[in-house]
């Protein structure tokens, strides 16, 4: 085939992948298309039965009992949070006060959204990263050379009245369920911020706490359909989260892995819990004391997986920098000031990988 004939064929192929992995699966798929096959060193190590070769590599993250955080045991819980943020960059929260129905309804309505016909879902497709609602696929579908086995729905959520009218109106209960969920995760985040600041020995009435209260919230719903060859691809590549804290709600299907002591380990899902992880902004704000940790997502051949990430940070117009209370002559600033515009320019100019953006903000002292 001549080059002039190959180009239109390639363009047509790419258009097909831009519609998302759910659309591909709905049209019947027995093999993973080449576009989704990761180079061998980046692939998950799976046996044919979808079990990790090292089954002992499942990880129970430090457990934070929210009820205890609000009681006399608070100092002990704060020490646990500090240790978790330094060592793992992740912890799990139970007894968080969110009614079971709120999280169950959110998972249920999100499943039903992804079961809508493609024509309905595609109304929200956009390559504009600042769109109030964005349906898309892979990690960064414009820049990704190899695609991920993931579709997503991204919803800006704060201030809620500004964004709610743009959210999907189908399924009919989507807006009400998602709005309740967004409000309650925002409240949980605000309580978590006070605990995090206290664990850093920063007063909860600090200017940063006020900024974060008025800050950004983005709810990202991830859909990982069953994959015919899960050993060849990833649901999400290794990355750290841009933001201050992420609160993740998962269904019962495992898939999240974190890089712990240079090995990929699977996080055991605990029903009704939230996985909380340190974002790049918290690493910067803590001047490197707390670490945003690389994580990725595996897929499997039998079960679809849904997760809902609520990403919280400073307002999009804010400058993010190390807290002045954590910088002195013995502990100089480890990071350059940054903002959302710098981040957008960075990720739209290259394929985002690993913790490259955060690394680009580090100050290397001689």
Order of alpha helices (4+ residues) and beta strands (2+ residues): alpha-alpha-beta-beta-alpha-alpha-beta-alpha-alpha-beta-beta-alpha-alpha-alpha-beta-beta-beta-beta-beta-beta-alpha-beta-beta-alpha-alpha
